[in-house]
């Protein structure tokens, strides 16, 4: 039996952060960072059942092409993904009345639609990138038991060797995406490769304003990594935790991002919102085909 301090519920018996209740979550869940992006996806849906918001977490469930879909905004960063994945899993795999884990587990499909920065000159602004693998520059998964069972050890060791002494500042780990969801989203319109999940936006991604980085030329080193037909394609800030926690919990997860900046070509598209809408339509059509 899970104690009140572990499974925290609100007075209305909704889960603590998301304010959702069991039964409100579809088997397919789209995760977006920006809460306003939930409104954009809502415009594509019909039969919307509800809209619930708390802090940066905004959730809706509706239908697209008759398929029931839940959309949740995560905000930015690894910590929020830890909250989101655990609470969404609890909503379908824990009995809130008995506070016990269900004997029969439900599998969820998580699809992150995000924005990202390219680390390859040929992956230009407005491209779509699917994260076939994600490299975590954070340490979240190391807190979870059995993390060694879901970390891609071969890629992790090879990547650390490529970084050389730079990896001594942290211990990057590599997690594979869902092959099932990758096959659904992959097409001639997409690039795929290895995504770097960064714990920050500025210095951890090589951006220097008034503070400088210990890891000089890190972006050039990342863009030159190549192993088994995979290369580092882009930066973002959520997918490694999403992939890792999904695997530990028995779910499927994939991330697809719109490139809004190219870090090597030094250009960006500040007016990217219409392109995000195109990506949303692409994903919705693919997952409901």
C-alpha atoms as an extended CHARMM CRD file, in Angstrom:
* protein
*
       289  EXT
         1         1  UNK       CA              0.0000000000        0.0000000000        0.0000000000  PROA      1               0.0000000000
         2         2  UNK       CA              1.4350000000        3.3640000000       -1.0760000000  PROA      2               0.0000000000
         3         3  UNK       CA              1.4900000000        5.9050000000        1.7360000000  PROA      3               0.0000000000
         4         4  UNK       CA              0.0190000000        9.3960000000        1.4950000000  PROA      4               0.0000000000
         5         5  UNK       CA              3.5150000000       10.8760000000        1.4030000000  PROA      5               0.0000000000
         6         6  UNK       CA              4.4540000000        8.7520000000       -1.6610000000  PROA      6               0.0000000000
         7         7  UNK       CA              1.2990000000        8.8000000000       -3.7820000000  PROA      7               0.0000000000
         8         8  UNK       CA              0.1320000000       12.3450000000       -3.1480000000  PROA      8               0.0000000000
         9         9  UNK       CA             -3.4720000000       13.0620000000       -4.1320000000  PROA      9               0.0000000000
        10        10  UNK       CA             -5.4250000000       16.3000000000       -4.0650000000  PROA      10              0.0000000000
        11        11  UNK       CA             -8.6690000000       16.6370000000       -2.0480000000  PROA      11              0.0000000000
        12        12  UNK       CA            -10.6530000000       15.7180000000       -5.1850000000  PROA      12              0.0000000000
        13        13  UNK       CA             -8.5720000000       12.5090000000       -5.5510000000  PROA      13              0.0000000000
        14        14  UNK       CA             -6.6760000000       13.8120000000       -8.5800000000  PROA      14              0.0000000000
        15        15  UNK       CA             -2.9160000000       13.2440000000       -8.9280000000  PROA      15              0.0000000000
        16        16  UNK       CA             -0.8470000000       15.9340000000       -7.1910000000  PROA      16              0.0000000000
        17        17  UNK       CA              0.7570000000       17.9830000000      -10.0050000000  PROA      17              0.0000000000
        18        18  UNK       CA             -1.3320000000       17.1700000000      -13.0700000000  PROA      18              0.0000000000
        19        19  UNK       CA             -4.7290000000       17.3320000000      -11.3060000000  PROA      19              0.0000000000
        20        20  UNK       CA             -5.8880000000       14.4410000000      -13.5060000000  PROA      20              0.0000000000
        21        21  UNK       CA             -7.9930000000       11.4810000000      -12.3770000000  PROA      21              0.0000000000
        22        22  UNK       CA             -7.9140000000        7.8320000000      -13.4840000000  PROA      22              0.0000000000
        23        23  UNK       CA             -9.9210000000        7.3580000000      -16.6790000000  PROA      23              0.0000000000
        24        24  UNK       CA             -9.0490000000       10.7680000000      -18.0660000000  PROA      24              0.0000000000
        25        25  UNK       CA             -5.8590000000        9.5770000000      -19.7890000000  PROA      25              0.0000000000
        26        26  UNK       CA             -5.8260000000        8.0340000000      -23.2740000000  PROA      26              0.0000000000
        27        27  UNK       CA             -3.3780000000        5.2910000000      -24.2510000000  PROA      27              0.0000000000
        28        28  UNK       CA             -1.6330000000        7.7120000000      -26.6510000000  PROA      28              0.0000000000
        29        29  UNK       CA             -0.2000000000       10.8240000000      -25.0050000000  PROA      29              0.0000000000
        30        30  UNK       CA              1.3960000000       13.7740000000      -26.7780000000  PROA      30              0.0000000000
        31        31  UNK       CA              3.8390000000       15.7350000000      -24.6250000000  PROA      31              0.0000000000
        32        32  UNK       CA              4.7220000000       19.3370000000      -25.4510000000  PROA      32              0.0000000000
        33        33  UNK       CA              6.8690000000       21.7930000000      -23.5390000000  PROA      33              0.0000000000
        34        34  UNK       CA              4.9270000000       25.0220000000      -24.0700000000  PROA      34              0.0000000000
        35        35  UNK       CA              1.4960000000       25.1080000000      -22.3510000000  PROA      35              0.0000000000
        36        36  UNK       CA              0.2200000000       27.3080000000      -25.2100000000  PROA      36              0.0000000000
        37        37  UNK       CA              1.0070000000       24.4780000000      -27.6340000000  PROA      37              0.0000000000
        38        38  UNK       CA             -1.7670000000       22.4550000000      -25.9910000000  PROA      38              0.0000000000
        39        39  UNK       CA             -4.2050000000       25.0500000000      -27.3470000000  PROA      39              0.0000000000
        40        40  UNK       CA             -2.7610000000       24.6130000000      -30.8350000000  PROA      40              0.0000000000
        41        41  UNK       CA             -3.2390000000       20.8390000000      -30.7230000000  PROA      41              0.0000000000
        42        42  UNK       CA             -6.7110000000       21.3140000000      -29.2410000000  PROA      42              0.0000000000
        43        43  UNK       CA             -7.7040000000       23.1700000000      -32.4180000000  PROA      43              0.0000000000
        44        44  UNK       CA             -7.0860000000       19.9380000000      -34.3680000000  PROA      44              0.0000000000
        45        45  UNK       CA             -9.1870000000       17.7620000000      -32.0170000000  PROA      45              0.0000000000
        46        46  UNK       CA            -12.8660000000       17.1390000000      -31.6290000000  PROA      46              0.0000000000
        47        47  UNK       CA            -14.9180000000       15.7180000000      -28.7550000000  PROA      47              0.0000000000
        48        48  UNK       CA            -12.5970000000       17.3780000000      -26.2180000000  PROA      48              0.0000000000
        49        49  UNK       CA            -13.5330000000       15.9230000000      -22.8330000000  PROA      49              0.0000000000
        50        50  UNK       CA            -11.9070000000       18.4490000000      -20.4900000000  PROA      50              0.0000000000
        51        51  UNK       CA             -9.1240000000       20.9660000000      -20.0300000000  PROA      51              0.0000000000
        52        52  UNK       CA             -7.2120000000       21.0070000000      -16.7460000000  PROA      52              0.0000000000
        53        53  UNK       CA             -4.3000000000       23.2570000000      -15.8230000000  PROA      53              0.0000000000
        54        54  UNK       CA             -1.9750000000       23.5900000000      -12.8500000000  PROA      54              0.0000000000
        55        55  UNK       CA              1.2750000000       25.5490000000      -13.0110000000  PROA      55              0.0000000000
        56        56  UNK       CA              2.9390000000       24.7300000000      -16.3490000000  PROA      56              0.0000000000
        57        57  UNK       CA              0.9580000000       21.5050000000      -16.7130000000  PROA      57              0.0000000000
        58        58  UNK       CA             -2.0370000000       21.8180000000      -19.0490000000  PROA      58              0.0000000000
        59        59  UNK       CA             -3.9100000000       18.6580000000      -20.0680000000  PROA      59              0.0000000000
        60        60  UNK       CA             -6.7030000000       17.8110000000      -22.4950000000  PROA      60              0.0000000000
        61        61  UNK       CA             -8.1460000000       14.6040000000      -23.9070000000  PROA      61              0.0000000000
        62        62  UNK       CA             -9.9980000000       14.5410000000      -27.2330000000  PROA      62              0.0000000000
        63        63  UNK       CA            -10.1950000000       12.7280000000      -30.5420000000  PROA      63              0.0000000000
        64        64  UNK       CA             -8.4550000000       13.0080000000      -33.8920000000  PROA      64              0.0000000000
        65        65  UNK       CA             -9.6790000000       10.7780000000      -36.7180000000  PROA      65              0.0000000000
        66        66  UNK       CA            -11.7360000000        8.9640000000      -34.0500000000  PROA      66              0.0000000000
        67        67  UNK       CA             -8.6070000000        8.1010000000      -32.0120000000  PROA      67              0.0000000000
        68        68  UNK       CA             -8.6170000000        9.1930000000      -28.3660000000  PROA      68              0.0000000000
        69        69  UNK       CA             -5.5200000000       11.2510000000      -27.5410000000  PROA      69              0.0000000000
        70        70  UNK       CA             -4.3100000000       13.0300000000      -24.4110000000  PROA      70              0.0000000000
        71        71  UNK       CA             -2.1030000000       16.1200000000      -24.6500000000  PROA      71              0.0000000000
        72        72  UNK       CA             -0.0340000000       17.3210000000      -21.6890000000  PROA      72              0.0000000000
        73        73  UNK       CA              2.3710000000       20.2460000000      -21.4450000000  PROA      73              0.0000000000
        74        74  UNK       CA              5.5090000000       19.4710000000      -19.4680000000  PROA      74              0.0000000000
        75        75  UNK       CA              7.2600000000       22.8060000000      -19.1920000000  PROA      75              0.0000000000
        76        76  UNK       CA             11.0200000000       22.7040000000      -19.7000000000  PROA      76              0.0000000000
        77        77  UNK       CA             13.5660000000       20.2510000000      -18.4010000000  PROA      77              0.0000000000
        78        78  UNK       CA             14.3510000000       16.8570000000      -16.9450000000  PROA      78              0.0000000000
        79        79  UNK       CA             12.7450000000       17.4610000000      -13.5330000000  PROA      79              0.0000000000
        80        80  UNK       CA              9.3350000000       18.0700000000      -15.0740000000  PROA      80              0.0000000000
        81        81  UNK       CA              9.5920000000       14.8850000000      -17.1310000000  PROA      81              0.0000000000
        82        82  UNK       CA             10.2390000000       12.9460000000      -13.9230000000  PROA      82              0.0000000000
        83        83  UNK       CA              6.9730000000       14.3160000000      -12.5330000000  PROA      83              0.0000000000
        84        84  UNK       CA              4.9390000000       13.8360000000      -15.7110000000  PROA      84              0.0000000000
        85        85  UNK       CA              5.9910000000       10.2440000000      -16.4770000000  PROA      85              0.0000000000
        86        86  UNK       CA              5.5130000000        9.0060000000      -12.9130000000  PROA      86              0.0000000000
        87        87  UNK       CA              2.1190000000       10.6610000000      -12.5010000000  PROA      87              0.0000000000
        88        88  UNK       CA              0.7390000000        9.5650000000      -15.8840000000  PROA      88              0.0000000000
        89        89  UNK       CA              1.8560000000        6.0110000000      -15.1620000000  PROA      89              0.0000000000
        90        90  UNK       CA              0.2530000000        6.1580000000      -11.7230000000  PROA      90              0.0000000000
        91        91  UNK       CA             -3.0540000000        7.2100000000      -13.2810000000  PROA      91              0.0000000000
        92        92  UNK       CA             -3.3010000000        3.9750000000      -15.2660000000  PROA      92              0.0000000000
        93        93  UNK       CA             -1.3130000000        1.4680000000      -13.2000000000  PROA      93              0.0000000000
        94        94  UNK       CA             -2.1620000000        2.2950000000       -9.5760000000  PROA      94              0.0000000000
        95        95  UNK       CA             -5.5640000000        1.8230000000       -7.9460000000  PROA      95              0.0000000000
        96        96  UNK       CA             -6.1770000000        5.1330000000       -6.1970000000  PROA      96              0.0000000000
        97        97  UNK       CA             -8.7860000000        3.6510000000       -3.8340000000  PROA      97              0.0000000000
        98        98  UNK       CA             -6.6910000000        0.7840000000       -2.4910000000  PROA      98              0.0000000000
        99        99  UNK       CA             -3.4140000000        2.6810000000       -3.1380000000  PROA      99              0.0000000000
       100       100  UNK       CA             -1.9630000000       -0.5300000000       -4.5530000000  PROA      100             0.0000000000
       101       101  UNK       CA             -0.1810000000       -1.2280000000       -7.8380000000  PROA      101             0.0000000000
       102       102  UNK       CA             -2.4830000000       -3.0210000000      -10.2790000000  PROA      102             0.0000000000
       103       103  UNK       CA             -1.6570000000       -6.6190000000      -11.2110000000  PROA      103             0.0000000000
       104       104  UNK       CA             -2.3770000000       -5.9670000000      -14.8990000000  PROA      104             0.0000000000
       105       105  UNK       CA             -0.2490000000       -3.1040000000      -16.2330000000  PROA      105             0.0000000000
       106       106  UNK       CA             -1.2970000000       -0.7600000000      -19.0380000000  PROA      106             0.0000000000
       107       107  UNK       CA              1.2140000000        0.3620000000      -21.6640000000  PROA      107             0.0000000000
       108       108  UNK       CA              1.1440000000        3.9920000000      -22.7920000000  PROA      108             0.0000000000
       109       109  UNK       CA              2.5570000000        5.5740000000      -25.9330000000  PROA      109             0.0000000000
       110       110  UNK       CA              4.3790000000        8.8640000000      -25.2960000000  PROA      110             0.0000000000
       111       111  UNK       CA              5.1440000000       11.1540000000      -28.2430000000  PROA      111             0.0000000000
       112       112  UNK       CA              7.0220000000       14.3610000000      -27.5440000000  PROA      112             0.0000000000
       113       113  UNK       CA              6.5690000000       17.1790000000      -30.0710000000  PROA      113             0.0000000000
       114       114  UNK       CA              9.2210000000       19.7930000000      -29.4110000000  PROA      114             0.0000000000
       115       115  UNK       CA             11.5790000000       22.3950000000      -30.8010000000  PROA      115             0.0000000000
       116       116  UNK       CA             15.2990000000       21.9280000000      -31.0450000000  PROA      116             0.0000000000
       117       117  UNK       CA             18.6860000000       23.1480000000      -32.2340000000  PROA      117             0.0000000000
       118       118  UNK       CA             20.5340000000       21.2940000000      -34.9980000000  PROA      118             0.0000000000
       119       119  UNK       CA             24.1400000000       20.1390000000      -34.5930000000  PROA      119             0.0000000000
       120       120  UNK       CA             24.6180000000       19.2540000000      -38.2810000000  PROA      120             0.0000000000
       121       121  UNK       CA             24.9830000000       21.7640000000      -41.1070000000  PROA      121             0.0000000000
       122       122  UNK       CA             22.7590000000       19.7670000000      -43.4620000000  PROA      122             0.0000000000
       123       123  UNK       CA             19.8650000000       19.5320000000      -40.9610000000  PROA      123             0.0000000000
       124       124  UNK       CA             18.5670000000       22.9820000000      -41.6790000000  PROA      124             0.0000000000
       125       125  UNK       CA             16.0500000000       25.1850000000      -39.9070000000  PROA      125             0.0000000000
       126       126  UNK       CA             12.4340000000       23.9240000000      -40.2250000000  PROA      126             0.0000000000
       127       127  UNK       CA             13.5660000000       20.2880000000      -40.5640000000  PROA      127             0.0000000000
       128       128  UNK       CA             11.9500000000       17.4760000000      -38.5420000000  PROA      128             0.0000000000
       129       129  UNK       CA             14.2820000000       15.3250000000      -36.4170000000  PROA      129             0.0000000000
       130       130  UNK       CA             13.2870000000       12.0620000000      -34.7280000000  PROA      130             0.0000000000
       131       131  UNK       CA             15.4240000000       11.1370000000      -31.7280000000  PROA      131             0.0000000000
       132       132  UNK       CA             16.2840000000        7.4870000000      -32.4310000000  PROA      132             0.0000000000
       133       133  UNK       CA             18.5780000000        7.5850000000      -29.4090000000  PROA      133             0.0000000000
       134       134  UNK       CA             18.9710000000       10.1690000000      -26.6810000000  PROA      134             0.0000000000
       135       135  UNK       CA             22.1060000000       11.0000000000      -24.7050000000  PROA      135             0.0000000000
       136       136  UNK       CA             21.3460000000       12.2150000000      -21.1920000000  PROA      136             0.0000000000
       137       137  UNK       CA             23.7190000000       14.8990000000      -19.9030000000  PROA      137             0.0000000000
       138       138  UNK       CA             21.7350000000       14.8130000000      -16.6470000000  PROA      138             0.0000000000
       139       139  UNK       CA             21.9600000000       12.2560000000      -13.8200000000  PROA      139             0.0000000000
       140       140  UNK       CA             18.2450000000       11.5040000000      -13.3050000000  PROA      140             0.0000000000
       141       141  UNK       CA             18.2440000000        7.8440000000      -14.3410000000  PROA      141             0.0000000000
       142       142  UNK       CA             21.1100000000        6.9940000000      -11.9920000000  PROA      142             0.0000000000
       143       143  UNK       CA             18.6960000000        7.4580000000       -9.0780000000  PROA      143             0.0000000000
       144       144  UNK       CA             16.4330000000        4.6650000000      -10.3980000000  PROA      144             0.0000000000
       145       145  UNK       CA             17.0160000000        0.9820000000       -9.6500000000  PROA      145             0.0000000000
       146       146  UNK       CA             17.7470000000       -1.2150000000      -12.6930000000  PROA      146             0.0000000000
       147       147  UNK       CA             18.8210000000        1.7260000000      -14.8550000000  PROA      147             0.0000000000
       148       148  UNK       CA             21.6750000000       -0.4220000000      -16.1720000000  PROA      148             0.0000000000
       149       149  UNK       CA             19.1210000000       -2.6960000000      -17.8450000000  PROA      149             0.0000000000
       150       150  UNK       CA             17.7940000000        0.0380000000      -20.1520000000  PROA      150             0.0000000000
       151       151  UNK       CA             20.9380000000        2.0970000000      -20.8300000000  PROA      151             0.0000000000
       152       152  UNK       CA             22.6040000000        1.3300000000      -24.1650000000  PROA      152             0.0000000000
       153       153  UNK       CA             26.0150000000        0.4390000000      -22.7490000000  PROA      153             0.0000000000
       154       154  UNK       CA             27.8420000000        0.1110000000      -26.0730000000  PROA      154             0.0000000000
       155       155  UNK       CA             26.8140000000        3.5580000000      -27.2700000000  PROA      155             0.0000000000
       156       156  UNK       CA             27.4140000000        5.0930000000      -23.8410000000  PROA      156             0.0000000000
       157       157  UNK       CA             30.9960000000        3.8090000000      -23.6580000000  PROA      157             0.0000000000
       158       158  UNK       CA             31.7460000000        4.7780000000      -27.2630000000  PROA      158             0.0000000000
       159       159  UNK       CA             30.3400000000        8.2580000000      -26.7320000000  PROA      159             0.0000000000
       160       160  UNK       CA             32.3560000000        8.8200000000      -23.5500000000  PROA      160             0.0000000000
       161       161  UNK       CA             35.4950000000        7.7180000000      -25.3670000000  PROA      161             0.0000000000
       162       162  UNK       CA             34.7610000000       10.2560000000      -28.1110000000  PROA      162             0.0000000000
       163       163  UNK       CA             34.3390000000       13.0520000000      -25.5490000000  PROA      163             0.0000000000
       164       164  UNK       CA             37.6350000000       12.1590000000      -23.8930000000  PROA      164             0.0000000000
       165       165  UNK       CA             38.3470000000       14.0640000000      -20.6860000000  PROA      165             0.0000000000
       166       166  UNK       CA             35.2650000000       16.2650000000      -21.2200000000  PROA      166             0.0000000000
       167       167  UNK       CA             32.9850000000       13.4790000000      -19.9900000000  PROA      167             0.0000000000
       168       168  UNK       CA             34.6390000000       13.6260000000      -16.5620000000  PROA      168             0.0000000000
       169       169  UNK       CA             32.3770000000       16.5830000000      -15.7430000000  PROA      169             0.0000000000
       170       170  UNK       CA             29.3170000000       14.3430000000      -16.0380000000  PROA      170             0.0000000000
       171       171  UNK       CA             28.4080000000       10.7600000000      -16.9310000000  PROA      171             0.0000000000
       172       172  UNK       CA             26.3400000000       10.7260000000      -20.1480000000  PROA      172             0.0000000000
       173       173  UNK       CA             24.0860000000        7.7510000000      -20.8100000000  PROA      173             0.0000000000
       174       174  UNK       CA             22.3750000000        6.6210000000      -24.0370000000  PROA      174             0.0000000000
       175       175  UNK       CA             18.7560000000        5.4360000000      -24.2250000000  PROA      175             0.0000000000
       176       176  UNK       CA             17.0310000000        3.9920000000      -27.2990000000  PROA      176             0.0000000000
       177       177  UNK       CA             13.6850000000        5.2330000000      -28.5730000000  PROA      177             0.0000000000
       178       178  UNK       CA             10.6840000000        2.9950000000      -29.1770000000  PROA      178             0.0000000000
       179       179  UNK       CA             11.2080000000        1.1430000000      -32.4540000000  PROA      179             0.0000000000
       180       180  UNK       CA              7.4460000000        0.7600000000      -32.7740000000  PROA      180             0.0000000000
       181       181  UNK       CA              6.7840000000        4.5070000000      -32.6020000000  PROA      181             0.0000000000
       182       182  UNK       CA              9.8560000000        5.3060000000      -34.7030000000  PROA      182             0.0000000000
       183       183  UNK       CA              8.4850000000        3.1960000000      -37.5620000000  PROA      183             0.0000000000
       184       184  UNK       CA              5.2010000000        5.0990000000      -37.3710000000  PROA      184             0.0000000000
       185       185  UNK       CA              6.7330000000        8.5970000000      -37.5100000000  PROA      185             0.0000000000
       186       186  UNK       CA              9.7070000000        7.9920000000      -39.7820000000  PROA      186             0.0000000000
       187       187  UNK       CA              9.4100000000        9.1140000000      -43.4270000000  PROA      187             0.0000000000
       188       188  UNK       CA             11.2500000000       10.9250000000      -46.2110000000  PROA      188             0.0000000000
       189       189  UNK       CA             10.2660000000       14.1590000000      -44.4600000000  PROA      189             0.0000000000
       190       190  UNK       CA             12.2750000000       13.3790000000      -41.3290000000  PROA      190             0.0000000000
       191       191  UNK       CA             15.8970000000       13.1200000000      -40.2200000000  PROA      191             0.0000000000
       192       192  UNK       CA             16.8650000000       10.7500000000      -37.4290000000  PROA      192             0.0000000000
       193       193  UNK       CA             19.8730000000       10.2720000000      -35.2150000000  PROA      193             0.0000000000
       194       194  UNK       CA             21.1380000000       10.8550000000      -31.6940000000  PROA      194             0.0000000000
       195       195  UNK       CA             19.7630000000       13.7120000000      -29.6150000000  PROA      195             0.0000000000
       196       196  UNK       CA             21.6300000000       15.3710000000      -26.7650000000  PROA      196             0.0000000000
       197       197  UNK       CA             19.3660000000       16.0250000000      -23.7850000000  PROA      197             0.0000000000
       198       198  UNK       CA             20.8990000000       18.9660000000      -21.9870000000  PROA      198             0.0000000000
       199       199  UNK       CA             20.2810000000       19.9350000000      -18.3310000000  PROA      199             0.0000000000
       200       200  UNK       CA             20.3110000000       23.6260000000      -19.3120000000  PROA      200             0.0000000000
       201       201  UNK       CA             19.7790000000       26.0400000000      -22.1940000000  PROA      201             0.0000000000
       202       202  UNK       CA             22.7860000000       28.3330000000      -22.0560000000  PROA      202             0.0000000000
       203       203  UNK       CA             26.2830000000       27.1530000000      -21.0730000000  PROA      203             0.0000000000
       204       204  UNK       CA             25.3080000000       23.4320000000      -21.0890000000  PROA      204             0.0000000000
       205       205  UNK       CA             24.4800000000       23.9130000000      -24.7790000000  PROA      205             0.0000000000
       206       206  UNK       CA             27.5270000000       26.0410000000      -25.5010000000  PROA      206             0.0000000000
       207       207  UNK       CA             25.8060000000       29.4370000000      -25.2690000000  PROA      207             0.0000000000
       208       208  UNK       CA             27.9410000000       31.9840000000      -23.4490000000  PROA      208             0.0000000000
       209       209  UNK       CA             26.4770000000       35.3020000000      -22.3060000000  PROA      209             0.0000000000
       210       210  UNK       CA             28.2570000000       36.5360000000      -19.1530000000  PROA      210             0.0000000000
       211       211  UNK       CA             29.2850000000       33.0670000000      -17.9500000000  PROA      211             0.0000000000
       212       212  UNK       CA             31.7720000000       30.8620000000      -19.7710000000  PROA      212             0.0000000000
       213       213  UNK       CA             31.8470000000       27.1250000000      -20.3990000000  PROA      213             0.0000000000
       214       214  UNK       CA             34.4320000000       24.6550000000      -19.1170000000  PROA      214             0.0000000000
       215       215  UNK       CA             33.8050000000       22.5240000000      -22.2060000000  PROA      215             0.0000000000
       216       216  UNK       CA             35.2870000000       24.5400000000      -25.0730000000  PROA      216             0.0000000000
       217       217  UNK       CA             34.2690000000       23.5340000000      -28.6210000000  PROA      217             0.0000000000
       218       218  UNK       CA             31.7930000000       20.9850000000      -27.2240000000  PROA      218             0.0000000000
       219       219  UNK       CA             29.3750000000       21.5200000000      -30.1110000000  PROA      219             0.0000000000
       220       220  UNK       CA             32.0340000000       20.7490000000      -32.7290000000  PROA      220             0.0000000000
       221       221  UNK       CA             33.0030000000       17.6370000000      -30.8040000000  PROA      221             0.0000000000
       222       222  UNK       CA             29.3700000000       16.5250000000      -30.6260000000  PROA      222             0.0000000000
       223       223  UNK       CA             28.6870000000       17.1310000000      -34.3060000000  PROA      223             0.0000000000
       224       224  UNK       CA             31.7130000000       14.9950000000      -35.2630000000  PROA      224             0.0000000000
       225       225  UNK       CA             30.5060000000       11.8870000000      -33.3830000000  PROA      225             0.0000000000
       226       226  UNK       CA             29.4990000000        9.0360000000      -35.6890000000  PROA      226             0.0000000000
       227       227  UNK       CA             28.8890000000        5.4240000000      -34.7750000000  PROA      227             0.0000000000
       228       228  UNK       CA             26.9750000000        2.6220000000      -36.5500000000  PROA      228             0.0000000000
       229       229  UNK       CA             25.3740000000        5.0180000000      -39.0530000000  PROA      229             0.0000000000
       230       230  UNK       CA             24.1950000000        7.3130000000      -36.2610000000  PROA      230             0.0000000000
       231       231  UNK       CA             25.3710000000       10.8590000000      -35.6550000000  PROA      231             0.0000000000
       232       232  UNK       CA             24.5030000000       13.5660000000      -33.1570000000  PROA      232             0.0000000000
       233       233  UNK       CA             21.6640000000       15.5260000000      -34.7520000000  PROA      233             0.0000000000
       234       234  UNK       CA             20.3500000000       18.0180000000      -32.2240000000  PROA      234             0.0000000000
       235       235  UNK       CA             19.9950000000       19.4350000000      -28.7160000000  PROA      235             0.0000000000
       236       236  UNK       CA             16.8610000000       19.4550000000      -26.5930000000  PROA      236             0.0000000000
       237       237  UNK       CA             16.0800000000       19.1300000000      -22.8750000000  PROA      237             0.0000000000
       238       238  UNK       CA             13.6400000000       16.2790000000      -22.1850000000  PROA      238             0.0000000000
       239       239  UNK       CA             13.9310000000       13.1110000000      -24.2650000000  PROA      239             0.0000000000
       240       240  UNK       CA             16.5320000000       11.0750000000      -22.3270000000  PROA      240             0.0000000000
       241       241  UNK       CA             14.3920000000       11.1060000000      -19.1720000000  PROA      241             0.0000000000
       242       242  UNK       CA             11.2570000000       10.3590000000      -21.1720000000  PROA      242             0.0000000000
       243       243  UNK       CA             12.9230000000        7.4030000000      -22.9000000000  PROA      243             0.0000000000
       244       244  UNK       CA             14.5190000000        6.0430000000      -19.7480000000  PROA      244             0.0000000000
       245       245  UNK       CA             11.4960000000        6.2650000000      -17.4600000000  PROA      245             0.0000000000
       246       246  UNK       CA              9.2230000000        4.8920000000      -20.1820000000  PROA      246             0.0000000000
       247       247  UNK       CA             11.4280000000        1.8240000000      -20.5760000000  PROA      247             0.0000000000
       248       248  UNK       CA             11.6160000000        1.2490000000      -16.8240000000  PROA      248             0.0000000000
       249       249  UNK       CA              7.8270000000        1.5580000000      -16.5320000000  PROA      249             0.0000000000
       250       250  UNK       CA              7.0420000000       -0.5620000000      -19.6090000000  PROA      250             0.0000000000
       251       251  UNK       CA              5.8450000000        2.1790000000      -21.9660000000  PROA      251             0.0000000000
       252       252  UNK       CA              6.8010000000        3.3010000000      -25.4980000000  PROA      252             0.0000000000
       253       253  UNK       CA              8.3560000000        6.7310000000      -26.1230000000  PROA      253             0.0000000000
       254       254  UNK       CA              9.5670000000        8.7970000000      -29.0690000000  PROA      254             0.0000000000
       255       255  UNK       CA             10.4990000000       12.4590000000      -29.5810000000  PROA      255             0.0000000000
       256       256  UNK       CA             10.2020000000       14.4250000000      -32.8010000000  PROA      256             0.0000000000
       257       257  UNK       CA             11.3780000000       18.0230000000      -32.9280000000  PROA      257             0.0000000000
       258       258  UNK       CA             11.2110000000       20.9750000000      -35.2760000000  PROA      258             0.0000000000
       259       259  UNK       CA             14.6240000000       22.5240000000      -35.8440000000  PROA      259             0.0000000000
       260       260  UNK       CA             14.2880000000       26.2180000000      -35.0740000000  PROA      260             0.0000000000
       261       261  UNK       CA             18.0360000000       26.9960000000      -34.9200000000  PROA      261             0.0000000000
       262       262  UNK       CA             21.1770000000       25.5720000000      -36.4980000000  PROA      262             0.0000000000
       263       263  UNK       CA             24.0610000000       25.8650000000      -34.0530000000  PROA      263             0.0000000000
       264       264  UNK       CA             26.7640000000       25.3400000000      -36.6970000000  PROA      264             0.0000000000
       265       265  UNK       CA             25.2810000000       27.5290000000      -39.4450000000  PROA      265             0.0000000000
       266       266  UNK       CA             24.5110000000       30.1890000000      -36.8110000000  PROA      266             0.0000000000
       267       267  UNK       CA             20.9660000000       30.8730000000      -38.0270000000  PROA      267             0.0000000000
       268       268  UNK       CA             17.4880000000       30.5520000000      -36.5310000000  PROA      268             0.0000000000
       269       269  UNK       CA             13.8010000000       30.9850000000      -37.2930000000  PROA      269             0.0000000000
       270       270  UNK       CA             12.2140000000       33.1730000000      -34.5940000000  PROA      270             0.0000000000
       271       271  UNK       CA              8.8300000000       32.9310000000      -36.3510000000  PROA      271             0.0000000000
       272       272  UNK       CA              8.5610000000       29.1560000000      -36.1040000000  PROA      272             0.0000000000
       273       273  UNK       CA              5.0190000000       28.7340000000      -34.7450000000  PROA      273             0.0000000000
       274       274  UNK       CA              3.3970000000       28.0620000000      -38.1080000000  PROA      274             0.0000000000
       275       275  UNK       CA              6.0190000000       25.3680000000      -38.7280000000  PROA      275             0.0000000000
       276       276  UNK       CA              5.1730000000       23.7810000000      -35.3610000000  PROA      276             0.0000000000
       277       277  UNK       CA              1.5450000000       23.5550000000      -36.4870000000  PROA      277             0.0000000000
       278       278  UNK       CA              2.6740000000       21.6770000000      -39.6080000000  PROA      278             0.0000000000
       279       279  UNK       CA              4.6610000000       19.2560000000      -37.4400000000  PROA      279             0.0000000000
       280       280  UNK       CA              1.6590000000       18.7030000000      -35.1610000000  PROA      280             0.0000000000
       281       281  UNK       CA             -0.5120000000       17.8780000000      -38.1800000000  PROA      281             0.0000000000
       282       282  UNK       CA              2.1980000000       15.5120000000      -39.4560000000  PROA      282             0.0000000000
       283       283  UNK       CA              2.3240000000       13.6300000000      -36.1390000000  PROA      283             0.0000000000
       284       284  UNK       CA             -1.4570000000       13.4610000000      -35.7090000000  PROA      284             0.0000000000
       285       285  UNK       CA             -1.9030000000       12.0630000000      -39.2140000000  PROA      285             0.0000000000
       286       286  UNK       CA              0.8530000000        9.4730000000      -38.6980000000  PROA      286             0.0000000000
       287       287  UNK       CA             -0.3700000000        8.1590000000      -35.3490000000  PROA      287             0.0000000000
       288       288  UNK       CA             -4.0060000000        7.8870000000      -36.4970000000  PROA      288             0.0000000000
       289       289  UNK       CA             -3.4000000000        6.4820000000      -39.9740000000  PROA      289             0.0000000000
